[in-house]
């Protein structure tokens, strides 16, 4: 018997655990942004698999002692590393409810399937896709990029000589998608970017013409909506026109930047996304839901089923009953068993509404512009890239260091800032040198957090 023998005692333990978790979230500002896992705690994770169980209260206590105090830190308002989302409490609640429902959203006819279809439709409409567009929830944009490359490649036929294109600033998951899809990394042409880190359309056209002249088969171009480096967005409308002229599949990697469509002041920079054949993006970044949840939308969802539908006998569909509900999501991607990830997305939009979520994105961008101005006004800081969205890249101008030494100093400075517990930043190599990279994606971040960040930069640089 694996269910509780005493449901009331189970409820008491569970409520206490949830209360402690919500208390920690409510007081997140009072804790270090990040702290290393102590050696004695790490040693607990070297223990062998337990043969016998123990009381739930003891397991919860072990979690609270060894796991809860040492998170990545992305719930803290001064976690500025990489592009980490920061979930709301209701998103965590939705995740718990989804776990208790334990729905397999690979297919069949049940409510979770309709929730996912509704969520996909909402975002297809947001991006201006046609009414017949469809798609599915994924682990994240990396998985969605892979699915898109496979769909663009086609299920059958020779793959020799197929080549695709993305900017030099594209995320590594695009290259990985080409490798995993059996095309190889050399099949991906990286196209130069301009001073604003946007793909050069002329260079793209030249590359396509050169490959055709050499007997190769161009098949896809990937545009970026919010590069992970500095937050640049490619000229999507121009890419859509090139793709249409050249007969290429036009895919948009919009991991976090695509959701700028929720913000009225930012929506115009995504012009052309409505012309995409497919769009990949994450909910677990700017939509403020817990990890993990991404999405792939296709202008023609039949292309998804052409690539992934299977005919296992024991999965026969029916016109009605629990085996109904065609098409199944298992026919649109590679997973048959799929969790109910879209419940937390549905919760976020039902609770907060698109307008408030868009306003929180605009707030992140406004804070990034304020940080840009603070950096530009500080004689000891040097900004190394434009700030098109929510990412600011700069370095501390340590005197007397050559280029290599200054890069090493910047790496060490990022580590010292994290170890201080005051903030977390990442680093990024740029043409002007290695930068401290500050990405503002947390809905809790305020102006005072920027002041504290810069104070930590100066303090650690002079420690």
GUTI-867345 format. One record per residue (C-alpha): residue number from 0; x, y, z. Coordinates in steps of 0.05 Angstrom, whole numbers, plus 5000, padded with zeros to 4 digits. Example, Ala and Ser with C-alpha at 12.3 -4.5 7.8 and 13.67 -1.06 7.14 Angstrom:
// residues 2
{0,{5246,4910,5156}}
{1,{5273,4979,5143}}
This chain:
// residues 463
{0,{5000,5000,5000}}
{1,{5033,5065,4977}}
{2,{4977,5113,4993}}
{3,{4977,5144,5063}}
{4,{4951,5099,5118}}
{5,{4930,5162,5155}}
{6,{4905,5215,5106}}
{7,{4896,5268,5161}}
{8,{4969,5260,5183}}
{9,{4991,5263,5110}}
{10,{4952,5328,5100}}
{11,{4984,5358,5162}}
{12,{5054,5341,5137}}
{13,{5039,5366,5067}}
{14,{5009,5431,5092}}
{15,{5069,5445,5136}}
{16,{5116,5432,5078}}
{17,{5077,5479,5032}}
{18,{5073,5532,5085}}
{19,{5148,5529,5094}}
{20,{5158,5535,5019}}
{21,{5112,5594,5013}}
{22,{5145,5627,5073}}
{23,{5212,5620,5039}}
{24,{5184,5652,4975}}
{25,{5151,5709,5013}}
{26,{5217,5725,5048}}
{27,{5263,5710,4990}}
{28,{5296,5780,4994}}
{29,{5321,5764,5064}}
{30,{5365,5706,5039}}
{31,{5429,5704,4998}}
{32,{5415,5702,4923}}
{33,{5459,5640,4918}}
{34,{5503,5599,4964}}
{35,{5545,5537,4951}}
{36,{5522,5469,4975}}
{37,{5566,5451,5035}}
{38,{5610,5389,5032}}
{39,{5571,5353,5086}}
{40,{5506,5364,5048}}
{41,{5537,5341,4982}}
{42,{5558,5278,5017}}
{43,{5485,5262,5032}}
{44,{5474,5254,4957}}
{45,{5528,5200,4953}}
{46,{5488,5153,4998}}
{47,{5461,5089,4966}}
{48,{5389,5078,4947}}
{49,{5347,5066,5009}}
{50,{5318,4996,5014}}
{51,{5269,5014,5068}}
{52,{5227,5077,5071}}
{53,{5217,5126,5128}}
{54,{5163,5172,5153}}
{55,{5142,5228,5105}}
{56,{5157,5280,5159}}
{57,{5229,5256,5159}}
{58,{5234,5260,5084}}
{59,{5207,5331,5085}}
{60,{5256,5349,5139}}
{61,{5313,5322,5096}}
{62,{5289,5364,5038}}
{63,{5286,5426,5081}}
{64,{5355,5413,5108}}
{65,{5393,5392,5045}}
{66,{5355,5418,4984}}
{67,{5311,5478,4998}}
{68,{5368,5523,5025}}
{69,{5411,5514,4962}}
{70,{5370,5532,4900}}
{71,{5395,5561,4835}}
{72,{5370,5627,4862}}
{73,{5326,5649,4804}}
{74,{5268,5665,4850}}
{75,{5309,5721,4881}}
{76,{5300,5790,4850}}
{77,{5376,5799,4843}}
{78,{5387,5735,4803}}
{79,{5410,5763,4736}}
{80,{5447,5703,4708}}
{81,{5431,5672,4640}}
{82,{5356,5676,4622}}
{83,{5323,5644,4682}}
{84,{5249,5654,4695}}
{85,{5219,5667,4763}}
{86,{5154,5631,4778}}
{87,{5095,5658,4816}}
{88,{5066,5620,4876}}
{89,{5003,5603,4838}}
{90,{5045,5571,4784}}
{91,{5075,5525,4836}}
{92,{5006,5510,4861}}
{93,{4984,5492,4790}}
{94,{5044,5446,4783}}
{95,{5023,5411,4847}}
{96,{4952,5404,4822}}
{97,{4976,5377,4756}}
{98,{5018,5326,4793}}
{99,{4959,5304,4835}}
{100,{4915,5298,4772}}
{101,{4972,5257,4739}}
{102,{4944,5267,4669}}
{103,{4980,5238,4609}}
{104,{4970,5290,4555}}
{105,{4998,5247,4499}}
{106,{4927,5242,4475}}
{107,{4858,5211,4487}}
{108,{4796,5251,4506}}
{109,{4801,5287,4573}}
{110,{4802,5358,4599}}
{111,{4878,5367,4601}}
{112,{4880,5358,4525}}
{113,{4830,5415,4516}}
{114,{4871,5460,4562}}
{115,{4933,5449,4520}}
{116,{4896,5462,4456}}
{117,{4868,5526,4485}}
{118,{4936,5551,4508}}
{119,{4967,5536,4440}}
{120,{4910,5573,4405}}
{121,{4918,5633,4451}}
{122,{4991,5641,4432}}
{123,{4981,5626,4359}}
{124,{4932,5684,4359}}
{125,{4980,5727,4398}}
{126,{5033,5718,4344}}
{127,{4984,5731,4288}}
{128,{4985,5660,4261}}
{129,{4926,5636,4219}}
{130,{4865,5604,4252}}
{131,{4886,5535,4230}}
{132,{4954,5539,4264}}
{133,{4969,5489,4319}}
{134,{5024,5458,4360}}
{135,{5041,5429,4427}}
{136,{5075,5442,4494}}
{137,{5147,5419,4500}}
{138,{5201,5414,4553}}
{139,{5228,5480,4528}}
{140,{5252,5518,4467}}
{141,{5311,5471,4457}}
{142,{5263,5413,4446}}
{143,{5217,5456,4404}}
{144,{5276,5477,4359}}
{145,{5293,5404,4348}}
{146,{5221,5387,4329}}
{147,{5219,5446,4281}}
{148,{5284,5425,4246}}
{149,{5258,5354,4239}}
{150,{5192,5380,4209}}
{151,{5229,5426,4161}}
{152,{5276,5369,4141}}
{153,{5219,5321,4127}}
{154,{5209,5250,4151}}
{155,{5232,5211,4091}}
{156,{5280,5219,4033}}
{157,{5354,5233,4025}}
{158,{5383,5284,4072}}
{159,{5451,5292,4039}}
{160,{5466,5363,4018}}
{161,{5412,5395,4061}}
{162,{5435,5460,4093}}
{163,{5402,5512,4138}}
{164,{5418,5581,4164}}
{165,{5418,5619,4229}}
{166,{5456,5680,4255}}
{167,{5523,5675,4290}}
{168,{5485,5697,4353}}
{169,{5435,5639,4351}}
{170,{5428,5594,4411}}
{171,{5469,5530,4414}}
{172,{5405,5489,4413}}
{173,{5397,5505,4339}}
{174,{5464,5473,4324}}
{175,{5446,5415,4370}}
{176,{5380,5407,4333}}
{177,{5418,5398,4267}}
{178,{5463,5347,4299}}
{179,{5407,5308,4332}}
{180,{5365,5309,4268}}
{181,{5422,5272,4232}}
{182,{5444,5331,4190}}
{183,{5508,5347,4227}}
{184,{5533,5414,4253}}
{185,{5566,5430,4186}}
{186,{5497,5432,4154}}
{187,{5482,5495,4194}}
{188,{5510,5558,4163}}
{189,{5523,5614,4213}}
{190,{5509,5682,4182}}
{191,{5545,5745,4205}}
{192,{5509,5797,4248}}
{193,{5510,5872,4245}}
{194,{5531,5921,4300}}
{195,{5464,5909,4335}}
{196,{5476,5833,4335}}
{197,{5421,5821,4283}}
{198,{5429,5774,4224}}
{199,{5452,5807,4159}}
{200,{5398,5792,4107}}
{201,{5445,5806,4049}}
{202,{5496,5757,4076}}
{203,{5441,5706,4083}}
{204,{5419,5714,4011}}
{205,{5491,5707,3988}}
{206,{5500,5644,4028}}
{207,{5437,5612,4000}}
{208,{5459,5629,3929}}
{209,{5528,5602,3940}}
{210,{5501,5536,3968}}
{211,{5453,5527,3910}}
{212,{5509,5540,3861}}
{213,{5548,5484,3895}}
{214,{5491,5435,3887}}
{215,{5468,5437,3959}}
{216,{5396,5439,3983}}
{217,{5378,5498,4028}}
{218,{5316,5481,4069}}
{219,{5308,5525,4131}}
{220,{5326,5593,4159}}
{221,{5322,5606,4234}}
{222,{5308,5676,4259}}
{223,{5321,5698,4331}}
{224,{5270,5736,4372}}
{225,{5312,5756,4432}}
{226,{5382,5727,4428}}
{227,{5406,5699,4494}}
{228,{5470,5740,4487}}
{229,{5444,5811,4487}}
{230,{5369,5804,4471}}
{231,{5373,5824,4398}}
{232,{5317,5807,4350}}
{233,{5332,5792,4277}}
{234,{5294,5829,4222}}
{235,{5240,5775,4220}}
{236,{5199,5807,4164}}
{237,{5260,5809,4119}}
{238,{5277,5737,4136}}
{239,{5205,5716,4120}}
{240,{5210,5749,4052}}
{241,{5276,5714,4037}}
{242,{5249,5647,4060}}
{243,{5187,5656,4016}}
{244,{5229,5674,3954}}
{245,{5277,5617,3965}}
{246,{5226,5564,3985}}
{247,{5255,5556,4055}}
{248,{5220,5537,4120}}
{249,{5221,5599,4165}}
{250,{5229,5581,4238}}
{251,{5233,5632,4295}}
{252,{5271,5616,4358}}
{253,{5235,5661,4407}}
{254,{5257,5627,4471}}
{255,{5241,5688,4514}}
{256,{5237,5746,4465}}
{257,{5174,5722,4429}}
{258,{5133,5736,4491}}
{259,{5149,5810,4482}}
{260,{5087,5805,4439}}
{261,{5048,5811,4504}}
{262,{5076,5881,4515}}
{263,{5045,5934,4470}}
{264,{5108,5978,4470}}
{265,{5151,5919,4446}}
{266,{5105,5882,4399}}
{267,{5126,5919,4336}}
{268,{5198,5894,4339}}
{269,{5170,5824,4326}}
{270,{5139,5844,4260}}
{271,{5144,5785,4213}}
{272,{5134,5731,4266}}
{273,{5063,5723,4239}}
{274,{5095,5698,4174}}
{275,{5135,5643,4207}}
{276,{5124,5570,4190}}
{277,{5140,5552,4262}}
{278,{5154,5588,4327}}
{279,{5190,5560,4388}}
{280,{5186,5595,4456}}
{281,{5186,5585,4531}}
{282,{5131,5596,4581}}
{283,{5180,5586,4639}}
{284,{5216,5651,4626}}
{285,{5175,5713,4615}}
{286,{5107,5682,4629}}
{287,{5129,5670,4702}}
{288,{5111,5596,4706}}
{289,{5154,5542,4739}}
{290,{5203,5501,4699}}
{291,{5193,5468,4652}}
{292,{5146,5490,4597}}
{293,{5159,5510,4525}}
{294,{5118,5509,4461}}
{295,{5122,5497,4387}}
{296,{5070,5529,4341}}
{297,{5065,5510,4268}}
{298,{5028,5549,4215}}
{299,{5006,5482,4185}}
{300,{5000,5430,4241}}
{301,{4992,5376,4188}}
{302,{5067,5383,4177}}
{303,{5077,5362,4250}}
{304,{5035,5299,4242}}
{305,{5069,5284,4176}}
{306,{5136,5283,4214}}
{307,{5116,5248,4278}}
{308,{5051,5209,4274}}
{309,{5058,5134,4288}}
{310,{5011,5076,4280}}
{311,{5021,5031,4341}}
{312,{4964,4980,4342}}
{313,{4951,4985,4416}}
{314,{4942,5061,4409}}
{315,{4883,5055,4361}}
{316,{4839,5117,4362}}
{317,{4764,5116,4369}}
{318,{4708,5162,4347}}
{319,{4684,5168,4419}}
{320,{4702,5147,4490}}
{321,{4769,5155,4524}}
{322,{4808,5134,4462}}
{323,{4777,5192,4423}}
{324,{4802,5263,4420}}
{325,{4842,5259,4355}}
{326,{4889,5286,4336}}
{327,{4932,5265,4395}}
{328,{4991,5307,4417}}
{329,{5033,5245,4410}}
{330,{5023,5252,4335}}
{331,{5053,5322,4336}}
{332,{5118,5308,4371}}
{333,{5164,5253,4397}}
{334,{5133,5240,4466}}
{335,{5076,5193,4479}}
{336,{5076,5203,4554}}
{337,{5069,5278,4567}}
{338,{5056,5315,4632}}
{339,{5003,5368,4642}}
{340,{5052,5426,4634}}
{341,{5001,5474,4606}}
{342,{4959,5476,4670}}
{343,{5008,5526,4701}}
{344,{5006,5568,4637}}
{345,{4930,5567,4639}}
{346,{4932,5587,4712}}
{347,{4979,5645,4698}}
{348,{4935,5675,4644}}
{349,{4871,5662,4682}}
{350,{4897,5693,4747}}
{351,{4938,5752,4720}}
{352,{4913,5764,4650}}
{353,{4954,5780,4588}}
{354,{4956,5854,4603}}
{355,{4989,5847,4671}}
{356,{5038,5796,4645}}
{357,{5056,5842,4588}}
{358,{5065,5900,4636}}
{359,{5114,5859,4678}}
{360,{5155,5846,4615}}
{361,{5155,5921,4599}}
{362,{5178,5934,4670}}
{363,{5237,5887,4661}}
{364,{5258,5924,4598}}
{365,{5250,5992,4632}}
{366,{5295,5968,4689}}
{367,{5347,5945,4638}}
{368,{5347,6014,4606}}
{369,{5355,6046,4675}}
{370,{5414,6000,4689}}
{371,{5443,6018,4621}}
{372,{5441,6092,4641}}
{373,{5472,6078,4708}}
{374,{5529,6040,4675}}
{375,{5540,6094,4624}}
{376,{5544,6146,4679}}
{377,{5595,6107,4720}}
{378,{5668,6123,4702}}
{379,{5691,6054,4726}}
{380,{5642,6015,4682}}
{381,{5642,6004,4607}}
{382,{5582,5979,4569}}
{383,{5600,5930,4514}}
{384,{5535,5920,4476}}
{385,{5469,5953,4458}}
{386,{5409,5942,4503}}
{387,{5351,5924,4457}}
{388,{5310,5887,4509}}
{389,{5326,5866,4580}}
{390,{5400,5848,4579}}
{391,{5457,5895,4598}}
{392,{5529,5875,4584}}
{393,{5586,5915,4616}}
{394,{5652,5907,4652}}
{395,{5691,5939,4708}}
{396,{5750,5978,4680}}
{397,{5805,5950,4725}}
{398,{5866,5993,4711}}
{399,{5933,5964,4688}}
{400,{5906,5899,4658}}
{401,{5915,5876,4587}}
{402,{5857,5845,4548}}
{403,{5868,5773,4572}}
{404,{5878,5794,4644}}
{405,{5816,5838,4642}}
{406,{5775,5779,4616}}
{407,{5800,5735,4672}}
{408,{5786,5790,4722}}
{409,{5714,5795,4696}}
{410,{5703,5720,4704}}
{411,{5730,5722,4775}}
{412,{5688,5784,4791}}
{413,{5624,5747,4770}}
{414,{5643,5690,4817}}
{415,{5659,5737,4875}}
{416,{5592,5772,4866}}
{417,{5555,5706,4869}}
{418,{5595,5682,4929}}
{419,{5578,5746,4965}}
{420,{5505,5727,4962}}
{421,{5486,5797,4939}}
{422,{5471,5781,4865}}
{423,{5484,5731,4810}}
{424,{5507,5751,4740}}
{425,{5534,5711,4682}}
{426,{5591,5729,4634}}
{427,{5592,5734,4559}}
{428,{5649,5741,4508}}
{429,{5637,5800,4463}}
{430,{5679,5834,4409}}
{431,{5701,5886,4460}}
{432,{5719,5835,4513}}
{433,{5686,5793,4566}}
{434,{5626,5825,4598}}
{435,{5586,5818,4661}}
{436,{5518,5800,4633}}
{437,{5457,5823,4671}}
{438,{5390,5793,4647}}
{439,{5328,5820,4681}}
{440,{5271,5770,4676}}
{441,{5246,5769,4748}}
{442,{5179,5802,4762}}
{443,{5204,5818,4833}}
{444,{5263,5860,4812}}
{445,{5260,5934,4831}}
{446,{5304,5995,4821}}
{447,{5336,5985,4889}}
{448,{5360,5917,4865}}
{449,{5399,5950,4809}}
{450,{5432,5997,4860}}
{451,{5451,5937,4903}}
{452,{5479,5901,4843}}
{453,{5525,5959,4824}}
{454,{5546,5967,4896}}
{455,{5565,5893,4896}}
{456,{5604,5901,4831}}
{457,{5645,5957,4860}}
{458,{5655,5923,4928}}
{459,{5677,5857,4898}}
{460,{5721,5891,4846}}
{461,{5759,5926,4901}}
{462,{5760,5870,4952}}
